[in-house]
């Protein structure tokens, strides 16, 4: 996963956080996308600078989903895993 960009939906729940932390430990840049607006305490620090948290996103809305992906691509470039 080294150097790859991984977008994780539902990322601020328990399972999503574990997936994000595992991907980050393996060298991925991680984008956490969720409808929740607030990340669990300490998550950003555990993930480091190679992370982007996009909260308050309703992925059932096409414009919102497109905006979320655009913000990920603006920071990291191409998304290589979802």
N, C-alpha and C positions, 0 to 999 in steps of 0.2 A: 504494500500500500504506500510505500515511501514516495512522497511527492505527488500523489494522486489527490484529486478533489472529490470528496464524498459528501453528498447532500443527504441528510437524514430527516425524514418527516416523522412527526410524532416524537421529536427528539427530546422534549423536555420532561417526558414521563420516565419512569424508572428504567424500563428496557432501552429506550432511546438514549438515555444518558450512558448506560453501559456500552452500547454500540459505539457511541461517539468517543468515549474515553478509550476504548480498545483501538479504534481506528487512529486516534491521535497518537497513542503510544507506538503504533506501528508506522508512524511517520506521515500519515495523511493530513491534509488540510480538511477540516470538517466544517460543514455548514449545518446548523441545527435549525430546523424549521418546525414551528408548532403554533397551534392556536393560542396556547398560553402566552401571556405577556411577560412573565417573570421567570427567569431561569432559577433552578434550585441553587441554594447558597453554595458558593465555592466552585461551581461548575466551570465558570469562565477561567478561573485561576488554574484549575486542574488541566484544562485543555490547552492553555497557553495562547500565544499570539497567532497561531495558525488556525484560529477558530472564528466563526461568525455565527452569532445567534440572531435569528430573524423570528421574532415573536409576534403574536397577534394576527397570524395569517390564517384565513379561512380557505383551505385548499379545495373546497367545493366551488369556489368562485374562480373562474378562469382568469379574470384580470388580476386577482390577488396572487394566484399561483404564478402567473407570468412575471409579476413584479418581484416576487420572492426569488425566482430563478435568475432574474436580471440582476438583482443585488448580489447574488452569489457569484455570477459570472463577472460582474464588475470588480469584485475583490480578488477572485482566484482565476478567472478565465474559464476554460472549459470544465464542465462537470463530468467526471468520469465514472461515477457510481452513484446510484440513487437507492 
